Amino acid sequence: MLERRGPSEYNTGMNADLTGQTLFLDCFSGIAGDMFAAALLDLGAGSLELLRAELAKLDLDGWSISLKKVTAAGVAASRFVVTLGREEEPRSLAAIEDLLAGSRLAESVRSHCLAIFGGLARAEAEAHGETLETVHFHELGMVDSIIDIVSSCILVELLAPKEIIVSPLALGSGTVETRHGRMPVPAPAAAVLLKEIPVFQGPGRGELTTPTGAALVSYLADSFGPLPMMKMNRVGYGAGSEARRGGGEKGRSLLRLILGQRAGAAADEQIERQVLLETNIDDCTPEQLAYLAERLLGAGAADAWLAPVLMKKGRPGVLLSVLCPPGDEGKHLDLIFSESSTFGVRIGDVERHCLQRRVEAVETRHGTVMVKVGSWRGRAVTISPEYEDCRRISLEKGVPLAAVYDAARQAAAGLE
């Protein structure tokens, strides 16, 4: 996953107002490397001149890049075009690693590109029964694919988003021609890369999400889900080639990028994507439910709780709710179905807005206590002494637990 950075080290004169925001990738008709680079340029991240200067740091000959204005589905969009002078031989992962390592690209860009090509190599090896040493990139090792990926990493580094959220990806349907022959959509490597990522078939026939696009989002995305509540500042559109879809301009794939600020988010507020699992239960014992909640928390749930509800026919029951990170739903469903009597679980995406948290040690007349401090807009608004510390001191010193809590809060009152 991409390491979040501050404003880019590149001295480009880029508008600082564009950096440090939420970037949403709306993949309603898929994503490919050239579409992503085009949409980033359309959004205002960097320029062709900068890309040409950076790409010249790679030991690659016989290429040129351009940005064309096209219309896709009635929308004005940009098309990133790489023109090659000659056909290239397939490259191995080692050859691409040497190419990147020997370049003069920024260390952060090299690191991201190496990780993305490493992911592609592992996917190709798994899909075709090879090893990392024997797998060769065919279409993905061509100069245009290398330029698409490197350009995308450079532009993301320039934009320096606070977070990247990706919508479910449209895959397309039918078949695609590869060096291995005609393959069903998605291509085998893309299918491997898209494991655990939300997808749908999407409109029309053709390849909508390519292996390059799948590799980029699987590495760059912080989370997958719908557009969050946010103030939109910029919108960019990147168009794909007609060859992947057919049908001329109306058949082009289109990627939309939305850049903005989370609505109502404070500068120091943490916003997390979480999954909420819920089910109503009326025929389990309290002991079973308490055991299940304990198991769920032990399995990594952010929270798990039980609440009384009145179910159909006036029967009293319990609402089991579980909050967990995206991608962890499966193991929690396993526990719920194996340890309870429910026949179904509701699942939904939620946002969790959190205070900035830190832990401080404070000295009280009874001893040292660790306290959690929650800050909002630069001001400490919540101070919570650690229970285990307070309990230990209460037992050791023979002091009421409430007195230890009060002393810890008083000692921490001046923290900011």
SETORLO-945948 format. One record per residue (C-alpha): x, y, z; residue in one letter. Coordinates in steps of 0.25 Angstrom, whole numbers. Each point is the difference from the previous one (the first is absolute). Layout:
<atom c1="X" c2="Y" c3="Z" residuo="A"/>
...
END
This chain:
<atom c1="0" c2="0" c3="0" residuo="M"/>
<atom c1="5" c2="14" c3="-3" residuo="L"/>
<atom c1="7" c2="7" c3="11" residuo="E"/>
<atom c1="-7" c2="14" c3="2" residuo="R"/>
<atom c1="9" c2="11" c3="-1" residuo="R"/>
<atom c1="-1" c2="15" c3="1" residuo="G"/>
<atom c1="2" c2="10" c3="-12" residuo="P"/>
<atom c1="8" c2="-6" c3="-11" residuo="S"/>
<atom c1="15" c2="1" c3="0" residuo="E"/>
<atom c1="-1" c2="4" c3="-15" residuo="Y"/>
<atom c1="2" c2="15" c3="-2" residuo="N"/>
<atom c1="-11" c2="2" c3="-10" residuo="T"/>
<atom c1="-8" c2="13" c3="5" residuo="G"/>
<atom c1="-12" c2="-9" c3="1" residuo="M"/>
<atom c1="-12" c2="6" c3="7" residuo="N"/>
<atom c1="2" c2="-3" c3="15" residuo="A"/>
<atom c1="-15" c2="0" c3="2" residuo="D"/>
<atom c1="-1" c2="-13" c3="-8" residuo="L"/>
<atom c1="9" c2="-8" c3="9" residuo="T"/>
<atom c1="-4" c2="-7" c3="13" residuo="G"/>
<atom c1="-15" c2="-3" c3="-4" residuo="Q"/>
<atom c1="-9" c2="-12" c3="-2" residuo="T"/>
<atom c1="2" c2="-6" c3="-14" residuo="L"/>
<atom c1="-12" c2="-9" c3="-5" residuo="F"/>
<atom c1="1" c2="-9" c3="-12" residuo="L"/>
<atom c1="-13" c2="-2" c3="-6" residuo="D"/>
<atom c1="2" c2="-13" c3="-8" residuo="C"/>
<atom c1="-14" c2="-1" c3="-6" residuo="F"/>
<atom c1="6" c2="-4" c3="-13" residuo="S"/>
<atom c1="13" c2="-6" c3="5" residuo="G"/>
<atom c1="14" c2="5" c3="1" residuo="I"/>
<atom c1="13" c2="-2" c3="-8" residuo="A"/>
<atom c1="14" c2="6" c3="2" residuo="G"/>
<atom c1="-2" c2="10" c3="-12" residuo="D"/>
<atom c1="-14" c2="4" c3="5" residuo="M"/>
<atom c1="6" c2="3" c3="14" residuo="F"/>
<atom c1="11" c2="8" c3="-5" residuo="A"/>
<atom c1="-9" c2="8" c3="-9" residuo="A"/>
<atom c1="-10" c2="3" c3="11" residuo="A"/>
<atom c1="11" c2="4" c3="10" residuo="L"/>
<atom c1="5" c2="10" c3="-11" residuo="L"/>
<atom c1="-14" c2="5" c3="-3" residuo="D"/>
<atom c1="-2" c2="2" c3="15" residuo="L"/>
<atom c1="12" c2="9" c3="0" residuo="G"/>
<atom c1="11" c2="-9" c3="6" residuo="A"/>
<atom c1="12" c2="4" c3="-7" residuo="G"/>
<atom c1="2" c2="2" c3="-15" residuo="S"/>
<atom c1="5" c2="-7" c3="-12" residuo="L"/>
<atom c1="13" c2="8" c3="0" residuo="E"/>
<atom c1="3" c2="-5" c3="14" residuo="L"/>
<atom c1="-3" c2="-14" c3="-4" residuo="L"/>
<atom c1="9" c2="0" c3="-12" residuo="R"/>
<atom c1="12" c2="5" c3="9" residuo="A"/>
<atom c1="-3" c2="-10" c3="11" residuo="E"/>
<atom c1="-2" c2="-12" c3="-10" residuo="L"/>
<atom c1="13" c2="4" c3="-7" residuo="A"/>
<atom c1="7" c2="-5" c3="13" residuo="K"/>
<atom c1="-3" c2="-14" c3="-5" residuo="L"/>
<atom c1="9" c2="-7" c3="-9" residuo="D"/>
<atom c1="-11" c2="-2" c3="-11" residuo="L"/>
<atom c1="1" c2="5" c3="-15" residuo="D"/>
<atom c1="-10" c2="2" c3="-11" residuo="G"/>
<atom c1="-12" c2="5" c3="8" residuo="W"/>
<atom c1="-8" c2="13" c3="0" residuo="S"/>
<atom c1="-12" c2="4" c3="8" residuo="I"/>
<atom c1="-12" c2="9" c3="-3" residuo="S"/>
<atom c1="-13" c2="4" c3="6" residuo="L"/>
<atom c1="-12" c2="1" c3="-9" residuo="K"/>
<atom c1="-14" c2="6" c3="3" residuo="K"/>
<atom c1="-11" c2="-10" c3="-4" residuo="V"/>
<atom c1="-15" c2="-2" c3="3" residuo="T"/>
<atom c1="-4" c2="-12" c3="7" residuo="A"/>
<atom c1="-15" c2="-3" c3="2" residuo="A"/>
<atom c1="-2" c2="15" c3="-2" residuo="G"/>
<atom c1="10" c2="4" c3="10" residuo="V"/>
<atom c1="13" c2="8" c3="-3" residuo="A"/>
<atom c1="11" c2="-8" c3="5" residuo="A"/>
<atom c1="15" c2="-2" c3="-2" residuo="S"/>
<atom c1="7" c2="-11" c3="-7" residuo="R"/>
<atom c1="15" c2="-4" c3="4" residuo="F"/>
<atom c1="7" c2="-5" c3="-12" residuo="V"/>
<atom c1="13" c2="-7" c3="-1" residuo="V"/>
<atom c1="7" c2="-1" c3="-13" residuo="T"/>
<atom c1="11" c2="-10" c3="-3" residuo="L"/>
<atom c1="10" c2="-1" c3="-11" residuo="G"/>
<atom c1="2" c2="-15" c3="1" residuo="R"/>
<atom c1="-5" c2="-13" c3="6" residuo="E"/>
<atom c1="6" c2="-4" c3="13" residuo="E"/>
<atom c1="4" c2="-14" c3="4" residuo="E"/>
<atom c1="-7" c2="-6" c3="13" residuo="P"/>
<atom c1="7" c2="4" c3="13" residuo="R"/>
<atom c1="2" c2="-8" c3="13" residuo="S"/>
<atom c1="-3" c2="6" c3="13" residuo="L"/>
<atom c1="15" c2="1" c3="3" residuo="A"/>
<atom c1="2" c2="8" c3="-13" residuo="A"/>
<atom c1="-10" c2="10" c3="4" residuo="I"/>
<atom c1="5" c2="1" c3="14" residuo="E"/>
<atom c1="14" c2="3" c3="-6" residuo="D"/>
<atom c1="-6" c2="10" c3="-9" residuo="L"/>
<atom c1="-7" c2="7" c3="12" residuo="L"/>
<atom c1="12" c2="-1" c3="9" residuo="A"/>
<atom c1="9" c2="6" c3="-10" residuo="G"/>
<atom c1="-8" c2="12" c3="-3" residuo="S"/>
<atom c1="1" c2="14" c3="7" residuo="R"/>
<atom c1="-15" c2="0" c3="4" residuo="L"/>
<atom c1="-3" c2="4" c3="14" residuo="A"/>
<atom c1="2" c2="-11" c3="10" residuo="E"/>
<atom c1="-15" c2="0" c3="4" residuo="S"/>
<atom c1="-4" c2="-1" c3="-14" residuo="V"/>
<atom c1="9" c2="-12" c3="-3" residuo="R"/>
<atom c1="-5" c2="-6" c3="13" residuo="S"/>
<atom c1="-14" c2="0" c3="-4" residuo="H"/>
<atom c1="3" c2="-4" c3="-15" residuo="C"/>
<atom c1="8" c2="-12" c3="6" residuo="L"/>
<atom c1="-11" c2="-4" c3="9" residuo="A"/>
<atom c1="-11" c2="1" c3="-11" residuo="I"/>
<atom c1="9" c2="-8" c3="-10" residuo="F"/>
<atom c1="3" c2="-10" c3="11" residuo="G"/>
<atom c1="-16" c2="-2" c3="2" residuo="G"/>
<atom c1="-1" c2="-2" c3="-15" residuo="L"/>
<atom c1="10" c2="-10" c3="-1" residuo="A"/>
<atom c1="-5" c2="-8" c3="12" residuo="R"/>
<atom c1="-14" c2="0" c3="-7" residuo="A"/>
<atom c1="5" c2="-4" c3="-13" residuo="E"/>
<atom c1="8" c2="-12" c3="6" residuo="A"/>
<atom c1="-12" c2="-4" c3="8" residuo="E"/>
<atom c1="-9" c2="1" c3="-12" residuo="A"/>
<atom c1="9" c2="-8" c3="-10" residuo="H"/>
<atom c1="7" c2="-10" c3="10" residuo="G"/>
<atom c1="14" c2="7" c3="-1" residuo="E"/>
<atom c1="9" c2="5" c3="10" residuo="T"/>
<atom c1="5" c2="15" c3="2" residuo="L"/>
<atom c1="13" c2="-5" c3="-6" residuo="E"/>
<atom c1="-6" c2="-6" c3="-13" residuo="T"/>
<atom c1="-12" c2="10" c3="-2" residuo="V"/>
<atom c1="1" c2="10" c3="-11" residuo="H"/>
<atom c1="-8" c2="12" c3="-2" residuo="F"/>
<atom c1="-6" c2="0" c3="-14" residuo="H"/>
<atom c1="-10" c2="12" c3="-2" residuo="E"/>
<atom c1="4" c2="4" c3="14" residuo="L"/>
<atom c1="15" c2="1" c3="-3" residuo="G"/>
<atom c1="-2" c2="9" c3="-12" residuo="M"/>
<atom c1="5" c2="14" c3="0" residuo="V"/>
<atom c1="-14" c2="6" c3="0" residuo="D"/>
<atom c1="-4" c2="-8" c3="12" residuo="S"/>
<atom c1="12" c2="4" c3="8" residuo="I"/>
<atom c1="-2" c2="14" c3="-4" residuo="I"/>
<atom c1="-15" c2="-1" c3="5" residuo="D"/>
<atom c1="4" c2="-5" c3="13" residuo="I"/>
<atom c1="12" c2="9" c3="3" residuo="V"/>
<atom c1="-8" c2="12" c3="-5" residuo="S"/>
<atom c1="-11" c2="-3" c3="9" residuo="S"/>
<atom c1="9" c2="-2" c3="12" residuo="C"/>
<atom c1="7" c2="14" c3="-3" residuo="I"/>
<atom c1="-14" c2="7" c3="-1" residuo="L"/>
<atom c1="-5" c2="-6" c3="13" residuo="V"/>
<atom c1="13" c2="4" c3="7" residuo="E"/>
<atom c1="-2" c2="14" c3="-5" residuo="L"/>
<atom c1="-15" c2="0" c3="5" residuo="L"/>
<atom c1="4" c2="-6" c3="13" residuo="A"/>
<atom c1="-15" c2="-4" c3="4" residuo="P"/>
<atom c1="-3" c2="-1" c3="15" residuo="K"/>
<atom c1="-8" c2="-13" c3="-4" residuo="E"/>
<atom c1="-4" c2="-8" c3="-13" residuo="I"/>
<atom c1="-14" c2="-6" c3="0" residuo="I"/>
<atom c1="-4" c2="-9" c3="-12" residuo="V"/>
<atom c1="-14" c2="-3" c3="-4" residuo="S"/>
<atom c1="-4" c2="-15" c3="-4" residuo="P"/>
<atom c1="7" c2="-3" c3="-14" residuo="L"/>
<atom c1="-7" c2="-3" c3="-12" residuo="A"/>
<atom c1="7" c2="-12" c3="-7" residuo="L"/>
<atom c1="-7" c2="-1" c3="-14" residuo="G"/>
<atom c1="-4" c2="-13" c3="-7" residuo="S"/>
<atom c1="4" c2="-8" c3="-11" residuo="G"/>
<atom c1="15" c2="-4" c3="-4" residuo="T"/>
<atom c1="13" c2="8" c3="-2" residuo="V"/>
<atom c1="12" c2="-4" c3="-9" residuo="E"/>
<atom c1="13" c2="-2" c3="8" residuo="T"/>
<atom c1="13" c2="-6" c3="-4" residuo="R"/>
<atom c1="-5" c2="-13" c3="7" residuo="H"/>
<atom c1="-12" c2="0" c3="-10" residuo="G"/>
<atom c1="-14" c2="4" c3="2" residuo="R"/>
<atom c1="-4" c2="1" c3="15" residuo="M"/>
<atom c1="-13" c2="3" c3="7" residuo="P"/>
<atom c1="-2" c2="14" c3="6" residuo="V"/>
<atom c1="6" c2="3" c3="10" residuo="P"/>
<atom c1="13" c2="-5" c3="-4" residuo="A"/>
<atom c1="7" c2="-10" c3="9" residuo="P"/>
<atom c1="10" c2="9" c3="6" residuo="A"/>
<atom c1="-11" c2="10" c3="3" residuo="A"/>
<atom c1="-9" c2="-10" c3="6" residuo="A"/>
<atom c1="11" c2="-4" c3="10" residuo="V"/>
<atom c1="3" c2="15" c3="3" residuo="L"/>
<atom c1="-15" c2="3" c3="3" residuo="L"/>
<atom c1="-2" c2="-11" c3="11" residuo="K"/>
<atom c1="-7" c2="6" c3="12" residuo="E"/>
<atom c1="-3" c2="13" c3="-8" residuo="I"/>
<atom c1="-15" c2="3" c3="-3" residuo="P"/>
<atom c1="-3" c2="-1" c3="-15" residuo="V"/>
<atom c1="-12" c2="-1" c3="-10" residuo="F"/>
<atom c1="-1" c2="-4" c3="-15" residuo="Q"/>
<atom c1="-3" c2="14" c3="-4" residuo="G"/>
<atom c1="-6" c2="6" c3="-13" residuo="P"/>
<atom c1="2" c2="-6" c3="-14" residuo="G"/>
<atom c1="10" c2="-10" c3="-5" residuo="R"/>
<atom c1="15" c2="1" c3="0" residuo="G"/>
<atom c1="11" c2="1" c3="10" residuo="E"/>
<atom c1="-3" c2="12" c3="10" residuo="L"/>
<atom c1="10" c2="-3" c3="11" residuo="T"/>
<atom c1="14" c2="-4" c3="-5" residuo="T"/>
<atom c1="11" c2="-7" c3="8" residuo="P"/>
<atom c1="8" c2="13" c3="0" residuo="T"/>
<atom c1="-13" c2="7" c3="6" residuo="G"/>
<atom c1="-2" c2="-11" c3="10" residuo="A"/>
<atom c1="15" c2="1" c3="5" residuo="A"/>
<atom c1="-1" c2="15" c3="2" residuo="L"/>
<atom c1="-13" c2="0" c3="8" residuo="V"/>
<atom c1="4" c2="-13" c3="8" residuo="S"/>
<atom c1="12" c2="7" c3="5" residuo="Y"/>
<atom c1="-4" c2="15" c3="1" residuo="L"/>
<atom c1="-14" c2="-1" c3="6" residuo="A"/>
<atom c1="-2" c2="2" c3="15" residuo="D"/>
<atom c1="-14" c2="-5" c3="-1" residuo="S"/>
<atom c1="-11" c2="-4" c3="-10" residuo="F"/>
<atom c1="-15" c2="5" c3="1" residuo="G"/>
<atom c1="-9" c2="11" c3="-5" residuo="P"/>
<atom c1="3" c2="14" c3="-1" residuo="L"/>
<atom c1="1" c2="6" c3="15" residuo="P"/>
<atom c1="-7" c2="13" c3="4" residuo="M"/>
<atom c1="10" c2="10" c3="-5" residuo="M"/>
<atom c1="1" c2="14" c3="-6" residuo="K"/>
<atom c1="5" c2="-2" c3="-15" residuo="M"/>
<atom c1="11" c2="9" c3="-4" residuo="N"/>
<atom c1="5" c2="-6" c3="-13" residuo="R"/>
<atom c1="-6" c2="-10" c3="-10" residuo="V"/>
<atom c1="9" c2="-7" c3="-11" residuo="G"/>
<atom c1="-4" c2="-10" c3="-11" residuo="Y"/>
<atom c1="10" c2="-10" c3="-6" residuo="G"/>
<atom c1="-5" c2="-7" c3="-13" residuo="A"/>
<atom c1="5" c2="-14" c3="-4" residuo="G"/>
<atom c1="2" c2="-5" c3="-14" residuo="S"/>
<atom c1="-10" c2="-4" c3="-10" residuo="E"/>
<atom c1="7" c2="-13" c3="-2" residuo="A"/>
<atom c1="-4" c2="-5" c3="14" residuo="R"/>
<atom c1="-15" c2="3" c3="-3" residuo="R"/>
<atom c1="-3" c2="2" c3="-14" residuo="G"/>
<atom c1="-10" c2="9" c3="-6" residuo="G"/>
<atom c1="8" c2="13" c3="-1" residuo="G"/>
<atom c1="-2" c2="12" c3="9" residuo="E"/>
<atom c1="-12" c2="-6" c3="7" residuo="K"/>
<atom c1="7" c2="-13" c3="3" residuo="G"/>
<atom c1="11" c2="6" c3="7" residuo="R"/>
<atom c1="2" c2="-3" c3="15" residuo="S"/>
<atom c1="0" c2="11" c3="9" residuo="L"/>
<atom c1="6" c2="2" c3="14" residuo="L"/>
<atom c1="-4" c2="12" c3="9" residuo="R"/>
<atom c1="9" c2="5" c3="11" residuo="L"/>
<atom c1="-6" c2="9" c3="11" residuo="I"/>
<atom c1="9" c2="8" c3="9" residuo="L"/>
<atom c1="-5" c2="7" c3="12" residuo="G"/>
<atom c1="-2" c2="2" c3="15" residuo="Q"/>
<atom c1="-8" c2="-9" c3="9" residuo="R"/>
<atom c1="-12" c2="7" c3="4" residuo="A"/>
<atom c1="0" c2="5" c3="15" residuo="G"/>
<atom c1="14" c2="-6" c3="2" residuo="A"/>
<atom c1="10" c2="8" c3="9" residuo="A"/>
<atom c1="14" c2="1" c3="-4" residuo="A"/>
<atom c1="5" c2="-10" c3="11" residuo="D"/>
<atom c1="-12" c2="-10" c3="-1" residuo="E"/>
<atom c1="2" c2="-14" c3="-4" residuo="Q"/>
<atom c1="-11" c2="-6" c3="-9" residuo="I"/>
<atom c1="0" c2="-15" c3="-2" residuo="E"/>
<atom c1="-8" c2="-9" c3="-9" residuo="R"/>
<atom c1="-7" c2="-11" c3="8" residuo="Q"/>
<atom c1="-9" c2="-12" c3="-3" residuo="V"/>
<atom c1="-12" c2="-2" c3="9" residuo="L"/>
<atom c1="-6" c2="-14" c3="2" residuo="L"/>
<atom c1="-13" c2="-1" c3="7" residuo="E"/>
<atom c1="-10" c2="-11" c3="3" residuo="T"/>
<atom c1="-12" c2="-2" c3="9" residuo="N"/>
<atom c1="0" c2="-13" c3="9" residuo="I"/>
<atom c1="-11" c2="-5" c3="9" residuo="D"/>
<atom c1="4" c2="-14" c3="3" residuo="D"/>
<atom c1="14" c2="0" c3="6" residuo="C"/>
<atom c1="4" c2="0" c3="15" residuo="T"/>
<atom c1="6" c2="13" c3="6" residuo="P"/>
<atom c1="13" c2="-9" c3="2" residuo="E"/>
<atom c1="1" c2="-3" c3="-15" residuo="Q"/>
<atom c1="-2" c2="14" c3="-4" residuo="L"/>
<atom c1="10" c2="5" c3="10" residuo="A"/>
<atom c1="10" c2="-10" c3="-5" residuo="Y"/>
<atom c1="-2" c2="3" c3="-14" residuo="L"/>
<atom c1="2" c2="15" c3="2" residuo="A"/>
<atom c1="13" c2="-3" c3="7" residuo="E"/>
<atom c1="5" c2="-9" c3="-11" residuo="R"/>
<atom c1="-4" c2="11" c3="-10" residuo="L"/>
<atom c1="9" c2="10" c3="7" residuo="L"/>
<atom c1="11" c2="-10" c3="1" residuo="G"/>
<atom c1="-1" c2="-2" c3="-15" residuo="A"/>
<atom c1="3" c2="15" c3="-2" residuo="G"/>
<atom c1="-13" c2="6" c3="-1" residuo="A"/>
<atom c1="1" c2="15" c3="3" residuo="A"/>
<atom c1="-13" c2="-1" c3="9" residuo="D"/>
<atom c1="-11" c2="-11" c3="3" residuo="A"/>
<atom c1="-12" c2="3" c3="9" residuo="W"/>
<atom c1="-14" c2="-6" c3="4" residuo="L"/>
<atom c1="-12" c2="8" c3="1" residuo="A"/>
<atom c1="-15" c2="-4" c3="4" residuo="P"/>
<atom c1="-10" c2="1" c3="-11" residuo="V"/>
<atom c1="-15" c2="-4" c3="-2" residuo="L"/>
<atom c1="-1" c2="-9" c3="-12" residuo="M"/>
<atom c1="-12" c2="-5" c3="-8" residuo="K"/>
<atom c1="-12" c2="-6" c3="8" residuo="K"/>
<atom c1="4" c2="8" c3="12" residuo="G"/>
<atom c1="12" c2="-9" c3="3" residuo="R"/>
<atom c1="12" c2="6" c3="8" residuo="P"/>
<atom c1="13" c2="-2" c3="-7" residuo="G"/>
<atom c1="14" c2="5" c3="-1" residuo="V"/>
<atom c1="7" c2="9" c3="-11" residuo="L"/>
<atom c1="14" c2="-5" c3="-3" residuo="L"/>
<atom c1="9" c2="11" c3="-6" residuo="S"/>
<atom c1="14" c2="-1" c3="-5" residuo="V"/>
<atom c1="9" c2="11" c3="-5" residuo="L"/>
<atom c1="12" c2="-5" c3="-8" residuo="C"/>
<atom c1="10" c2="5" c3="-11" residuo="P"/>
<atom c1="-4" c2="-3" c3="-14" residuo="P"/>
<atom c1="5" c2="-14" c3="-5" residuo="G"/>
<atom c1="-2" c2="-6" c3="14" residuo="D"/>
<atom c1="-14" c2="-3" c3="-2" residuo="E"/>
<atom c1="2" c2="-15" c3="-3" residuo="G"/>
<atom c1="7" c2="-4" c3="13" residuo="K"/>
<atom c1="-11" c2="7" c3="8" residuo="H"/>
<atom c1="-11" c2="-6" c3="-8" residuo="L"/>
<atom c1="6" c2="-14" c3="2" residuo="D"/>
<atom c1="0" c2="3" c3="15" residuo="L"/>
<atom c1="-15" c2="5" c3="0" residuo="I"/>
<atom c1="-5" c2="-11" c3="-8" residuo="F"/>
<atom c1="7" c2="-11" c3="8" residuo="S"/>
<atom c1="-2" c2="6" c3="14" residuo="E"/>
<atom c1="-14" c2="5" c3="-1" residuo="S"/>
<atom c1="-14" c2="-5" c3="-5" residuo="S"/>
<atom c1="-2" c2="11" c3="-11" residuo="T"/>
<atom c1="-3" c2="-3" c3="-14" residuo="F"/>
<atom c1="4" c2="14" c3="-6" residuo="G"/>
<atom c1="9" c2="12" c3="3" residuo="V"/>
<atom c1="-2" c2="14" c3="-6" residuo="R"/>
<atom c1="13" c2="7" c3="-5" residuo="I"/>
<atom c1="2" c2="15" c3="-3" residuo="G"/>
<atom c1="11" c2="10" c3="-2" residuo="D"/>
<atom c1="2" c2="11" c3="11" residuo="V"/>
<atom c1="9" c2="11" c3="3" residuo="E"/>
<atom c1="6" c2="1" c3="13" residuo="R"/>
<atom c1="5" c2="14" c3="4" residuo="H"/>
<atom c1="11" c2="0" c3="11" residuo="C"/>
<atom c1="7" c2="9" c3="9" residuo="L"/>
<atom c1="15" c2="1" c3="-1" residuo="Q"/>
<atom c1="5" c2="-9" c3="11" residuo="R"/>
<atom c1="13" c2="-1" c3="8" residuo="R"/>
<atom c1="4" c2="-7" c3="13" residuo="V"/>
<atom c1="7" c2="8" c3="11" residuo="E"/>
<atom c1="6" c2="-4" c3="14" residuo="A"/>
<atom c1="-5" c2="9" c3="11" residuo="V"/>
<atom c1="5" c2="0" c3="14" residuo="E"/>
<atom c1="-11" c2="0" c3="12" residuo="T"/>
<atom c1="2" c2="0" c3="15" residuo="R"/>
<atom c1="-3" c2="-15" c3="-1" residuo="H"/>
<atom c1="9" c2="-4" c3="-12" residuo="G"/>
<atom c1="2" c2="1" c3="-15" residuo="T"/>
<atom c1="-12" c2="-2" c3="-9" residuo="V"/>
<atom c1="-1" c2="-1" c3="-15" residuo="M"/>
<atom c1="-11" c2="9" c3="-6" residuo="V"/>
<atom c1="-6" c2="0" c3="-14" residuo="K"/>
<atom c1="-1" c2="14" c3="-5" residuo="V"/>
<atom c1="-10" c2="3" c3="-11" residuo="G"/>
<atom c1="2" c2="14" c3="-8" residuo="S"/>
<atom c1="-9" c2="7" c3="-9" residuo="W"/>
<atom c1="4" c2="12" c3="-8" residuo="R"/>
<atom c1="13" c2="1" c3="8" residuo="G"/>
<atom c1="-6" c2="0" c3="14" residuo="R"/>
<atom c1="-1" c2="-12" c3="10" residuo="A"/>
<atom c1="-15" c2="-3" c3="2" residuo="V"/>
<atom c1="0" c2="-14" c3="5" residuo="T"/>
<atom c1="9" c2="-6" c3="11" residuo="I"/>
<atom c1="-1" c2="-15" c3="4" residuo="S"/>
<atom c1="8" c2="-6" c3="10" residuo="P"/>
<atom c1="4" c2="-14" c3="-3" residuo="E"/>
<atom c1="-8" c2="-10" c3="9" residuo="Y"/>
<atom c1="11" c2="-10" c3="2" residuo="E"/>
<atom c1="9" c2="10" c3="6" residuo="D"/>
<atom c1="-11" c2="6" c3="9" residuo="C"/>
<atom c1="-4" c2="-14" c3="4" residuo="R"/>
<atom c1="14" c2="-4" c3="4" residuo="R"/>
<atom c1="3" c2="12" c3="8" residuo="I"/>
<atom c1="-14" c2="-1" c3="7" residuo="S"/>
<atom c1="4" c2="-14" c3="4" residuo="L"/>
<atom c1="14" c2="3" c3="4" residuo="E"/>
<atom c1="-2" c2="13" c3="8" residuo="K"/>
<atom c1="-14" c2="-4" c3="5" residuo="G"/>
<atom c1="-6" c2="13" c3="-6" residuo="V"/>
<atom c1="-14" c2="0" c3="-6" residuo="P"/>
<atom c1="0" c2="-2" c3="-15" residuo="L"/>
<atom c1="-8" c2="13" c3="-2" residuo="A"/>
<atom c1="11" c2="8" c3="8" residuo="A"/>
<atom c1="11" c2="-5" c3="-9" residuo="V"/>
<atom c1="-8" c2="4" c3="-13" residuo="Y"/>
<atom c1="-3" c2="14" c3="6" residuo="D"/>
<atom c1="15" c2="2" c3="3" residuo="A"/>
<atom c1="4" c2="-5" c3="-14" residuo="A"/>
<atom c1="-10" c2="10" c3="-7" residuo="R"/>
<atom c1="5" c2="11" c3="9" residuo="Q"/>
<atom c1="14" c2="-3" c3="-3" residuo="A"/>
<atom c1="-3" c2="0" c3="-15" residuo="A"/>
<atom c1="-9" c2="12" c3="0" residuo="A"/>
<atom c1="12" c2="9" c3="-6" residuo="G"/>
<atom c1="3" c2="-9" c3="-12" residuo="L"/>
<atom c1="-2" c2="6" c3="-13" residuo="E"/>
END
